[in-house]
Amino acid sequence: MRALYKPIGLILGIVSGLIGKRIFDFVWTKIDDEDPPKGTTQYAPWAKVLGAAALQGMIFKSTRVVVDRYGAVGWNYLTGAWPGEKTPDPER
């Protein structure tokens, strides 16, 4: 059953990236009127570059976890099989 979930997980990853981009753009407009600076923007201050990167990382990862979790719950509801680990690995 896990092999059948792989393509669905891939699609959910793409969807979460698109959702995360929208959320980041919305949140950034509340913080600053300009576009978020890239790491290669010459005259952007370090605080702004690092703040934008940290915010983007947090939003993308959080969105990915939420979408993955709902995908796994939906898969479990439809098939009765959980697509991932049942318990966390104690050695990690």
C-alpha positions in Angstrom: 0.0 0.0 0.0 2.9 2.4 0.6 4.0 2.1 -3.0 0.6 3.2 -4.1 0.8 6.2 -1.8 4.1 7.4 -3.3 2.6 9.2 -6.4 -0.1 10.8 -4.2 2.6 12.0 -1.8 4.5 13.5 -4.7 1.4 15.4 -5.8 0.7 16.5 -2.3 4.3 17.8 -2.1 3.8 20.0 -5.2 0.4 21.2 -3.9 2.0 22.1 -0.5 4.7 24.1 -2.3 2.1 26.1 -4.2 0.1 26.7 -1.0 3.2 27.7 0.9 4.2 30.2 -1.8 0.8 31.8 -1.6 0.9 32.0 2.2 4.5 33.4 2.2 3.6 36.1 -0.3 0.5 37.0 1.8 2.5 37.2 5.0 5.4 39.1 3.5 3.0 41.8 2.2 2.0 42.4 5.8 5.6 42.8 6.8 7.1 44.9 4.0 5.8 46.7 0.9 8.7 45.5 -1.3 9.3 42.0 -2.6 11.3 39.7 -0.3 15.0 40.0 -1.1 17.0 37.1 -2.5 20.4 36.2 -1.2 22.0 37.7 -4.3 20.4 41.1 -3.9 23.4 43.4 -3.5 22.0 46.2 -1.3 19.5 44.3 0.8 20.4 44.3 4.5 21.4 41.0 6.1 18.5 41.1 8.6 15.9 41.4 5.8 17.5 38.6 3.7 17.8 36.2 6.7 14.3 37.2 8.0 12.7 36.5 4.7 14.6 33.1 4.3 13.6 32.0 7.9 10.0 33.0 7.4 9.8 31.2 4.1 11.4 28.1 5.5 9.1 28.0 8.4 6.0 28.5 6.3 7.0 26.0 3.6 7.9 23.3 6.2 4.8 23.9 8.3 2.6 23.8 5.2 4.3 20.6 4.0 3.7 18.9 7.3 0.0 19.8 7.4 -0.6 18.7 3.9 1.3 15.5 4.4 -0.6 14.7 7.6 -4.0 15.3 6.0 -3.0 13.2 3.0 -2.0 10.4 5.3 -5.2 10.7 7.3 -7.2 10.7 4.1 -5.3 7.6 2.8 -5.9 5.8 6.1 -9.6 6.7 5.9 -9.9 5.4 2.3 -7.7 2.3 2.5 -7.4 1.4 6.2 -3.6 1.4 5.9 -1.3 4.2 7.3 1.2 5.2 4.6 4.1 6.0 6.9 5.6 4.9 10.2 3.2 4.0 13.0 5.5 5.1 15.8 8.5 7.5 15.9 11.9 5.8 15.8 13.4 5.9 19.4 17.0 6.0 18.1 16.6 9.4 16.3 
